[in-house]
Amino acid sequence: MNRKLQKKIYTFIITFWVGVNGFGAQIIKGKITDNTTGTKVSGANIEQQNTGKTTTTDTNGIFQLELKIGEKIIVSAEDYVTTEFVVPDNINGIWEIKIVSIARQIGAVFIHQNRLKEKLRESPVTVESLNAQAIRETPASDFYEALGHLKGVDLTTASMGFKVINTRGFNSTSPVRSLQLIDGVDNQAPGLNFSLGNFLGACELDIQNVELVVGASSAYYGPNAFNGVISMTTKNPWKYRGLSAQLKLGERDLGQIMIRYADVIKNKKGEEKFAYKANIYYMRAYDWPANNMNPTSNSLVGINNPGGYDAINRYGDEALGFQPSPYGRRIDRSGLEYYYRTGYAENQIINYNTKNLKGNLFFAYKINNNNELQVNSNFGTGSTVYQGDNRYRLEDVLFFQNRLEWVGKKGFLRFYSTHEDAGKTYDIVLTSYILNNTNKTDESWRKEYAGYWSKYMNDKAQALPGFPSDPFDPKFDSLYAVYLQRNHKELQELHQQTRPNADLKSANYDSEDRYIPGTMRFDSMRNLVIGRRGFDKDGRAMGSRFYDRSSLYHVNGERKFKFRDYQFVTGFSSRLYRPNSLGTLFLDTNGRRINNHEFGIYAGIEKRFWEQRMKVNITCRVDKNQNFNYLYSPAASLIYSKTKKHTFRISTSSALRNPTLQDQYLNYNIGPAILRGNLDGFKNVYTLSSWITAVGSLNPKALDTFDVDPLKPEKVKTFECNYKGFYAGGRVAIDAGVYYSLYRDFIGFMLVVDGAMDRTTGIPKYAQVYRVAANSKSLVSTQGATIGVNYFFLRFYTLNANWSYNVLDRKGLNDKLIPAFNTPKNKFNISIGASNLNGRIHVFNKNLNYRNIGFNINYKYVQGFLFEGSPQFSGKINSYKLIDAQFSKQIEKWKSTIKIGATNLLNTPTYQVYGGPAIGRMAYISFTYEPN
């Protein structure tokens, strides 16, 4: 073959190859819009089906992608039906693609199944979810509060800045049995070992969806996923781009602003390689005050007792003096009876200004189509009220969290650290105690009160009508009871004359005049108390401020792979806690540093049978904390989908909860007692009741000696059944389930005395009261059921109802170490709503058009229950009913939404936690600019 012919052949081959590829693969520009409104859909994801290569639309709905004619692409976008398209051969300029809004296809079965994603429908655990559309349409004041409208979910509001989510019982304002994740990262405060609601969490504008995993889930999420997992996923900047902002104003001086901005940067080849986003959030409000002046459950007398009583939100008045002896009543303390020390109301100690500032920076680098490197930094700061054993003012708390993560198509590797600073946080209750004891000790005050009564009031009391004149009369007690009732007002006046004297400085004791709220003297001493920390050499509290700069460091990874028809997942996690309280909270005194390490590994397998209708999932996790033995958390589920309309699930799961840092290392002196963690156990201690009896009778033989075993983790096993189904052509969706859980080794608290008595005289040599963490030896169970029904009608309307039932079976035991259930037996929600309403109404002989209108009304009923916190904060929560409502209008021209709404619309004062504030109405108006 001569060279000229070879050259022609090569030229033909090259020309043909280039031509074919130029014809078959070309850069295509497309535009995605709503098929009904024509609205540009930004942030839509376009995936090349053969290669998996993806891109997203910009703010104008435009995308560019190298495609071949006849090739398939998959288009997905939030609130739109995921649809396949084939690249046509007649594109002239821009390929116009129209997609269908979920809200406009209410009648189609597959749309409802799209709403109930396959991931949720076939999940091995019970999952409730809240997506971006539901967040926009909720009548709740924020997305976190909206979780309380989901079935099986308990919402507890301890203050405006601190809300607690819990499921399946054992609720607490210290939610150590729940796990809160943001993009897979544990959001807990390291020193507390739980999240402060969303106070230091994610910005609402950046939330893509929230999934609430109900019940025991340690096999899937690790230790402490005991009662549930709140998993938040934020918006991906590759998909959700541009500027969005929200301004919200409301009652109680509520002001809230949030801004989000995200964008993508291309390289020189025009490839999207770098994405970033930034969020900023600020809120301020005036909190609901905790001003419940009803008697505590510990108060021996009622609100009308002439000598006072122990009020729920008045502190320092717990100190009790009384003279019920027959001699005192008859001779020198007639009419005195029970009298309580003058306390301080909570609103005299703190101000209720609440503020919260949060920020987030996120950067991502796309290494290739399957691998991405992410860097994320969050911070939060603010002031609010937290309720635990006491009530605490969180003042200028600071929270930092940094994350570095590699994300691949089949796995991830994640590193993050969390740091906290308690700022100027102080104990409100302890502050009141210290102010009172700076005035004079409880014992001195009691003696002053009783002495003044004997000297100046006893004769006046005996002179009142009906006082039995004969102290030896056998009927004295019955006549005396009538006398007290008859002269209630007069005795009250005598107490009012006695109290100021007891509050004054005394020549008989080391004391000062009482610090009167509202005076400069009071303000000066209060500031001194909340500004310092520690105790004097005698163990008396000098200040109520905390020091807490604890931190945690975490690494975890996961890998998914497939072998034949089996899907496998493996992973690990490792965490280091570094508490740092300078001895104000933990046993890190005299420069001692505490480190606590834990790690875990897990593996799971999934297999489908019967023509893909049945799915079996088995997972097992092994965890080890340096202070406790290896623990195993197996889980298994069997899921059967007869069709996509009906799904049945049977599953069993388990969970463990390692003792918190406070359970292990706490060392907090509150004066009358030391709160102590329990790693090593306590030997030869006495029960508090036997010590009191022995001291009172000077009889050492009355002492009851015992040992407290070292702590071990809590454990639970759960069995549950669930059904999800669609009826009436997809217009009715039903989700129902039942569960049974068995708990062991619950962690509670007991009071013990470490002391010694002279075995001859019975006189105490020394004594120290401790409140120690300990495990219950009892086995208890809980059971419950939930059902949710959604009815979609008239294309745009939705009617929802859900009911939850939870009960505790103590098996006849009265073990005080079993934590309080704190959960209503019955609760339900009923709501009706609509979105994207367009139409015309006839008013005053005129036709008025309306467009893009939405509304939502939710009615909630919660049955009353016993709430047991600390002794100060335990009592009955009454049944309550709430109505939340919102009305919204989308303004397409401004790419914005205006929403007017209110929670607790009827402004019914509602206690959700005993000792907390009465929650009233929160009416608000918001303006949201969200072009995407």
Buried (B, 14 or more C-beta within 10 A) or exposed (E): EEEEEEEEEEEEEEEEEEEEEEEEEBEBEBBBBBBBBEBBBBBBBBBBEEEEBBBBBBBEBBBBBBBBBEBBBBBBBBBBBBBEBEBEEEBEEEBEBBBBBBBBBBBBBEBBBBBBBEEBBBBBBBBBBBBBBBBBBBBBBBBBBBBBBBBBBBBBBBBBBBBBBBBBBBBBBBBBBBBBBBBBBBBBBBBBBBBBBBBBBBBBBBBBBBBBBBBBBBBBBBBBBBBBBBBBBBBBBBBBBBBBBBBBBBBBEBEBBBBBBBBBEEEEEEEBBBBBBBBBBBBBBBBBBBBBEBBBBEBEBEEEBBBBBBBBBBBBBBBBBBBEEEEBBBEBBBBBBBBBBBBBBBBBBBEBEBBBBBBBBBBBBBEEEEEBEBBBBBBBBBBBBBBBBBBBBBBEBBBBBBBBBBBBEEBBBBBBBBBBBBBBBBBBBBBBBBBBBBBBBBEBBBBBBBBBBBEEBBEBBBEBEEBBEEEEEEEBEEBBEEBBEBBEEBBBEBBEEBBEBBBBEBEEEEBEEBBEBEEEEBEEBBEBBBEBBEBEEEEBBBBBBBBBBBBBBBBBBBBBEEEEEEBEBBBBBBBBBBBBBBBBBBBBEEEEEBEBBBBBBBBBBBEBEEEEEBBBBBBBBBBBBEBBEEBEBBBBBBBBBEEEBBBBBEBBBBBBBBBBBBBBBBBBBBBEBBBBBBBEEBEEBBBBEBBEBBBEEEEBEBBBEEEBEBBBBBBBBBBBBBBBBBBEEBBBBBBBBBBBBBBBBBBBBBBBBBBEBEEEEBEBEEEBBBBBBBBBEBBBBBBBBBBBBBBBBEEBBBBBBBBBBBBBEEEEEEBEBBBBBBBBBBBBBBBBBBBBBEEEEEEEEEEEEEBBBBBBBBBBBBBEBBBBBBEBBBBEBEBBEBBBBBBBBBEEEEBBBBBBBBBBBEEBEBBBBBBBBBBBBBBBBBBBBBBB
